Amino acid sequence: MSTPSDLPYSATIHVRDHCLCLHAQRAARALARRFDEALRPVGLTNGQFSLLMSLNRPEPPAMGPVAALLAMDRTTLTAALKPLERRGLVTVRSDPQDRRGRRLALTDDGRALLGRALPIWVETHAEIEVPLPPGHPDRLRADLKTISAN
């Protein structure tokens, strides 16, 4: 059994300075706060914006692909959809091909709100990329995709 003396403070410093999970969580929280604040005037959170944007497709997607894109389980996706459905921004309907499945679609109001939110997202996103060196945002996206794919 380990004792507090078995764990030196230097280990804490090492984890603080090297832990990819910690740094990704801190960056994700900072980005979420920034986008939540930016999207507040249109009544959306960053998560709601991402969810609505994931539904902007030529055909209403099934829940599985949307959940996978957003890295959510279906239960979490269902919970996230409820307030958007109550606001009349999305519809959740039975899949005509498979009654057990559900198809998700933006309503006209949802599409209009997303249209008002997109310029805010574009401006905020550009502001976030400004202090990063040229090419680094693309490299960061590629690295994050690699990590999430594994």
C-alpha positions as CSV (number, residue, x, y, z in Angstrom):
1,M,0.0,0.0,0.0
2,S,1.4,3.4,-0.9
3,T,1.7,6.3,1.5
4,P,1.6,10.0,0.8
5,S,5.4,10.1,1.0
6,D,5.5,7.6,-1.9
7,L,4.1,10.2,-4.3
8,P,6.4,13.1,-4.7
9,Y,5.2,16.5,-5.6
10,S,7.4,16.4,-8.7
11,A,4.9,13.7,-10.0
12,T,2.1,16.3,-9.7
13,I,4.1,18.8,-11.6
14,H,5.0,16.3,-14.3
15,V,1.4,15.4,-14.8
16,R,0.3,19.0,-14.8
17,D,2.9,19.9,-17.5
18,H,2.5,16.7,-19.7
19,C,-1.0,15.3,-19.3
20,L,-2.7,15.5,-22.7
21,C,-6.0,14.8,-21.2
22,L,-5.7,17.6,-18.7
23,H,-4.6,20.1,-21.4
24,A,-7.4,19.0,-23.8
25,Q,-10.0,19.3,-21.0
26,R,-8.7,22.8,-20.1
27,A,-8.7,23.9,-23.7
28,A,-12.2,22.4,-24.3
29,R,-13.6,24.2,-21.2
30,A,-12.1,27.5,-22.3
31,L,-13.4,27.1,-25.9
32,A,-16.9,26.1,-24.6
33,R,-17.1,29.2,-22.3
34,R,-16.0,31.4,-25.2
35,F,-18.5,30.0,-27.7
36,D,-21.3,29.9,-25.0
37,E,-20.8,33.6,-24.4
38,A,-20.7,34.4,-28.1
39,L,-23.8,32.4,-28.9
40,R,-25.8,33.6,-25.9
41,P,-27.5,36.4,-27.9
42,V,-29.2,33.8,-30.2
43,G,-30.1,31.6,-27.2
44,L,-27.8,28.7,-27.9
45,T,-24.9,27.0,-26.1
46,N,-21.9,25.7,-28.0
47,G,-23.2,22.2,-27.7
48,Q,-26.6,23.1,-29.0
49,F,-25.0,24.9,-32.0
50,S,-22.9,21.8,-32.8
51,L,-26.0,19.5,-32.5
52,L,-28.1,21.7,-34.7
53,M,-25.2,22.0,-37.2
54,S,-24.9,18.2,-37.3
55,L,-28.5,18.0,-38.4
56,N,-27.9,20.4,-41.4
57,R,-27.9,17.7,-44.0
58,P,-29.7,17.0,-47.2
59,E,-31.6,14.1,-45.6
60,P,-32.6,13.7,-41.9
61,P,-29.9,11.6,-40.2
62,A,-30.5,8.7,-37.9
63,M,-29.5,9.1,-34.3
64,G,-26.5,6.8,-34.5
65,P,-24.4,8.8,-36.9
66,V,-25.2,12.1,-35.1
67,A,-24.3,10.6,-31.8
68,A,-21.0,9.3,-33.3
69,L,-20.2,12.6,-34.8
70,L,-20.7,14.4,-31.5
71,A,-19.0,11.6,-29.5
72,M,-22.2,11.1,-27.4
73,D,-24.1,8.0,-26.5
74,R,-27.7,7.8,-27.7
75,T,-29.1,8.6,-24.2
76,T,-27.1,11.8,-24.0
77,L,-28.1,12.8,-27.5
78,T,-31.8,12.1,-26.6
79,A,-31.5,14.4,-23.6
80,A,-29.7,17.1,-25.6
81,L,-32.5,17.0,-28.2
82,K,-35.4,17.5,-25.8
83,P,-35.0,21.3,-25.2
84,L,-34.3,21.9,-28.9
85,E,-37.4,19.9,-29.8
86,R,-39.5,21.8,-27.2
87,R,-38.3,25.1,-28.7
88,G,-39.5,23.9,-32.1
89,L,-36.0,23.8,-33.6
90,V,-35.8,20.1,-34.3
91,T,-38.1,17.2,-35.0
92,V,-37.6,13.6,-34.0
93,R,-39.6,11.2,-36.1
94,S,-39.8,7.5,-36.7
95,D,-37.6,6.2,-39.5
96,P,-40.0,5.3,-42.4
97,Q,-37.6,2.4,-43.3
98,D,-37.3,1.1,-39.7
99,R,-40.0,2.1,-37.2
100,R,-37.6,1.4,-34.3
101,G,-35.2,4.0,-35.5
102,R,-35.5,7.8,-35.3
103,R,-34.7,10.5,-37.8
104,L,-33.6,14.0,-36.7
105,A,-34.4,17.1,-38.7
106,L,-34.1,20.8,-38.4
107,T,-37.3,22.7,-38.5
108,D,-37.6,26.0,-40.5
109,D,-37.1,27.8,-37.2
110,G,-34.1,25.7,-36.4
111,R,-32.6,26.4,-39.8
112,A,-33.2,30.1,-39.4
113,L,-31.7,30.2,-35.9
114,L,-28.7,28.3,-37.2
115,G,-28.4,30.8,-40.0
116,R,-28.2,33.6,-37.4
117,A,-25.7,31.7,-35.2
118,L,-23.3,30.8,-38.0
119,P,-21.8,34.3,-38.5
120,I,-21.2,34.5,-34.7
121,W,-19.4,31.1,-34.8
122,V,-17.3,32.2,-37.8
123,E,-16.3,35.4,-36.2
124,T,-15.5,33.8,-32.8
125,H,-13.6,30.9,-34.5
126,A,-11.5,33.4,-36.5
127,E,-10.7,35.3,-33.3
128,I,-9.5,32.1,-31.6
129,E,-7.2,31.2,-34.5
130,V,-5.6,34.7,-34.7
131,P,-2.9,34.2,-32.0
132,L,-2.0,30.7,-33.3
133,P,0.9,30.5,-35.7
134,P,0.1,29.9,-39.4
135,G,-0.7,26.2,-40.1
136,H,-1.1,25.4,-36.4
137,P,-4.9,25.3,-36.3
138,D,-5.0,22.8,-39.1
139,R,-2.3,20.7,-37.4
140,L,-4.2,20.9,-34.1
141,R,-7.4,19.7,-35.8
142,A,-5.5,16.9,-37.4
143,D,-3.9,15.8,-34.2
144,L,-7.2,16.0,-32.3
145,K,-8.9,13.9,-35.0
146,T,-6.1,11.3,-34.7
147,I,-6.6,11.1,-30.9
148,S,-10.4,10.8,-31.1
149,A,-10.1,8.2,-33.8
150,N,-8.1,6.0,-31.6
